[in-house]
């Protein structure tokens, strides 16, 4: 599965951005898709993810209530709507895809980066104060 992410940029605190990630490949529609982010010197952080049908949505604690993930199955595209952005949201955002090997995920499984074997190129989001 190949991933292409778009939508990063510079925004003031309190503003909004929408990231998109399009997956291509024969089996892309059967993958979980997620967003992670990373800043220099820090570990990669889970932002949010969803299952192949757009369900099984999970969010990282730091973005709950502000970010919304959605999926357009027809376009094999996942979106991350980011509202009420804060300077601490500044990071490179990566989309990722993981093959769904079971009907149900265990609690927290969506957020495990080791599950994801395809990663996009990253898009920089900068939130100014």
Protein Blocks (a to p, Z undefined) as FASTA:
>chain_A
ZZddehiacddehiacddddddedjklmmpccddddddehiacddfbdcdfkopaiacdf
klgokaccdddfklopacdddehiafklgccddddddddfbfbdcehklmmmklpmbdce
biaddddZZ
